[in-house]
């Protein structure tokens, strides 16, 4: 790419990767494949934009990026793989195809300077580390529709509540915590709702980006749950980019929507399944109700996704594995059987 790295070799998810995704515990190899697939797509989009750069200013910006590749290839590779770059490339291509004649070159200039954005939050609990980035700026905010107040992007509003959510995940939801730690998560602030659940949004074009409102320090379970749900959309969106889950000839929306809904709800049901047993005693009844709702919703959505011929063999394997995962839960009494001690309980609750 004129001095820049070319697209990575094509990757795909093999059977073991698909099984791991369906079970909700993607292996390191699976996460590596998803990251490689996202990077390859972003490099291909950048090449498309570079070849279409006709005006002198854009050509000069691309030359600066190529120079950065010569100076600091490792650093530039990290920036090229970022959610910011994916969002900028996708939005720029969409604008040009819609008839726009000007390209916002600000991100290209940042790439040429090797400039990073956002703040890295370093969290550790129960032997697990997580280092998400907090990025309130453009192009991610615009790409995700993340409208927020100016102080919503202040790291001080995030560190303590995220640390509490991370402690909860590391103590009671180890698999979810390991998955989070294995993904390049970028948190994009969005205004908190007056009522209702934490809003989240993701985009398959910006791998790892999650729009999230500043967490309530007194409600760590709400933030932990929002992260768990958002990560399912990150995973499945990235999986769809490297391995077709819906047949090309089928109407994609109903089956794809049912698969995404069922896949996310299976993880949410798993979260509440553990919380109803090991969460704070005064919150276990509500957790049991949430477990009952989400296991039923997940089962219905996955069955709907599997009811026709819209899913590919890979998509069916993910959906069937996810449905098999929650099948025993449907026979469980939703309420907690009695007081239990909190702790590392992923394996105990299976």
N, C-alpha and C positions, 0 to 999 in steps of 0.2 A: 504494500500500500504506500508506494512512494516514500520508503524509509520507515514506515510504520509496520507493526506486526500484521501478518496476514491472518485470515480467519483460522481458528483452531480446527483440527481435524474433526470430522463429523462424529458425534457421539449419540448413543441411544441407551435406553434403559433395558437391561436384560431381565429375565424372569425373577431373579432374586431381588433386584431393585424394586420391581413392581410389587412383589410380595411384601417387602419391607414397607413400602409406601402404604399398602392396604392395611397393614398391621399398625400403622401409626408410628413406626420406629425406623425411619430411614437410616441406613448404614452410612459410614463415612464415604464409601465409594459412591453411593447414590447421591449424596450431597455434592461430591466432587463433579459427578457427571452433570448435575443441574447447573453448577457454577460455570463449567466449561461450555455448556450449551448456551447459556446467557451471554457469555463473553463472545462466543463465535458469532452470534446473531448481531451483537452490537458492533463488532468489527465490520461485518457485512454492511450494516446500515451506514457506518461512517465512510466506507469505501464508496457507497452509492452517492453520498453527499459530496465527497471530495471530487469525484468525477464530474459532478454537476456544478462545481464552483466556477462560475464564469467571470465574475467581476474581480478586479485586482485585489481588493481588500480581503475577500474570502481566500483567494489563492495565497496571499501573504500569511494569513492566519494558519492555513494548512501547512505551509512551509515551516512555520514556527513550531507546530506540533511535531513535524518530522525531525526538526532539530532537537526537540526535547527527547525524542526516542533515541537519538544518537548519544545525548548526554547522560540521561538517566532512564534506561529502558525498563528497569524494574518498577520505578516510581510511576512512570507513565502507564505501564501495564495495569497497575492498580487503579489509576484514574480512569482508564478506558473501560475497565470492568465495573465501574461504580454505577449505582442507581441513577445518579445525576446524569451521567453520559447517556444511559439508556433512555431516560425521560427526554433529554434534549434532542437526541437523534430522532426518536419517534415523533415528537411534536413538530420538529423541523420538516421532516418528510411529509407529514400530514398537511402542514401549512403550504408547502410548495405544490403538493398535488391539488390543493384547493384553489390554486391560482396565485398564491403569494409570490412576490418577486424579490423579497428581501429576506435574508437569513439573519437571525439573531446570532451574532458572532461572539457574544460575551463568554459562552462556555468554551468555545475554541480558544479564545485568548487565555482563559484560565488553564486549559490543558497545556498550551505552549509555555506558560510560566511555571507549570508544575504546581499550581495552587490547589490546595485542598480546602474543603468547606466543612462546616459543622464542628461539633465537639464530641470527642469520644468519651463515653461514660464507662468507667472500669468498675465492675461489680464482681464480688466473690462471695460464695456461701457454700458451706458443706462440701468443700473440695471442688466446686465447679466455678469456672470463670465465664463471664459474659461481658463483651465490650461493644455494645451497640453505639452507633453514631446518632447524634441529634442534629438535624439539619432543617432549620425553619425557612430556608431561602428558596429562590427560584433556581432551576425550573421545576423542582420536585413539588413545591407547593401548588403551582398552577396545574401541573400534570395530574395531581391527585385531587384537585379541587379542595385543598386544605386551607380554609379560611380560618384565621386565628387572630387573637389579640397580640399586640407587640410583645408582652411579657411572657406569652405562652412558650416561647423558644428559649427562655432563660434556663440554663442547666440547673440552677438552684431549685427550680420548680419540679425537676425530674429526678434528681439523684436519690433523695430519701425515699419517695414512694416507689421508685423502680427497684431500689435495694430491697424494700420490704416484699415486693412481688417476686423478686428473684430468690429471696430466702424461702418463700413459700414453694416456689417451683422446685428449687434444689432439694428441699426437704421431703416434699410429698409427690412430686411429679418429675422424677429424674429423667425419664425418656423425653418429655417435652423440653426440659431444660437443656439436655444435650443437643437436641435438634436446634433450638434457638442459638446455642453457642456455636453451632457449626454453620450458621448462615450469616451472610454479610448484612445484618439488619440495620436499616437506617430509619430512625423515627422522625416523622414529619408532623409537627404539631398541628392540631386542629382544635377549634374552640369546643370546650366541654358543653354537653347538652344540659339544659335546665333539669330534665328528668330523663329516665330511661337508661339503657345500657351504654357503655362506652362505645362511641362511634369508631369504626376502623375502615380503612380502605387500602387496597393494594392494587398493583398494576403489573401485568406480566412483562410490560416494556421496561419497567424499572425494578429489576430483580432485587428483592430484599427490602424495598421501601414499604413502610407501613405508616399510614396516617393514623395518628392516635392523639386523643386529648390528654393534657397533663393529668397524671393519675392522682387520685385522692389518697393521701397518705394513710387515712383511716380505713381504706377499703382495698387492701392488697389483693384480695381474691378477685376483685373486679378487673384490676389491671392485669393480673396473671391470666385470667380467662380471655381478656381481649387479645393478649399476645398469642395465646394458644390458638384461638380461632383464626387470627390473621395469618399465622404461620401456615395453617392448612391451605389457605388460598395461595400463599407464596409457593408452597411445594407443588400443588396441583397445577398451578399456572405454568411453573417452570417445567414440570413433567410433560405437559401438553406441547411445549415448544420443541422438545427433543424426541418425543415418541407420540404418535397419533393415538389419542384415546377415543375419539369419535370418528366413525367412518366418513370419508369425504363425500360419499353420495347420499348421506342421510341428512335430514334437517337437523342442524347441529344444536340449536338452542335448547329444546326440551331435554334431550339426553344429557347434554353438557351441564345445564343448570341443575338437573336432578343429581348428577354425579357430584358436582361441587358442593351442593347443599348437603347431601348425605355424608360426604367425606368430612366436611367441617363439623356437622352435627355429631358424628361419631366421636370426634376428638372432644367436643364439648361435653357429651354424655360421659366420656371417660374421666374428664376432669371432675364433674359433679359426683360421679360414682365414688371417687376417692374422698372428696370433700365431705360427703354424707357420713363417712365412717371415721375420718381422721381430722376433719376441720374443727373449728371452735364449736363447742357443744351447743351454744345458742343459735348457731347458723346451720345445724345439720338438718333440721326439718325442711328449711327452704332449699338446701342442697338436694335433699331427697326428691322434692317436687321437681326441681330442675332436671335431675337425672331421669326421672320418669318421662318428662316431656321430650327431652332431647333424644333419648334412646328410641322412643316411638317415632319421632320425626326422622331420625337417621334411617331407621329400618324402612319406613315408607318411601323415602326419597331414593334409597339405594335399590329397592325393589322396582320402583318406577324406572330408574335408569337401566335396569337389566331386563325390563319387560319386552323390549323390542329388539331390533337388529342394529340400532344406531351405534352401539359401542364397538370398537375394534376388539380383537382378542386381548390386547394390552389393557384397554379400558375395562373390559369385562373382568380381567384378573384382578385389577385394583378394586373394582366394585364388589366382586364376590368375596375377596379377602376381607374387605372392610365389613361387609355384611356378616361374614362368619365370625369376625371379631366381636361384634355386638350381639350375636344370636344368644349366647348364654346369659347376657345381661337382661334379656327380655323376661326370663324366668325368675330373676332375683326379686325379692321383696324390695320395693323402692326405699323404704324407710330404714334408718340405722337400727341394727339389732340391739345396741346398747352402748354404753360409754367405751371409748377406745382411746388409746394413747396416740398422739401424733408422732410422726417420724417419717423415715424413708419407706414409703409403703407402696410404690408402684408394683413390685413383685408380689407383695402380700395380698394386694387387692385383686390380683388376676385370678 
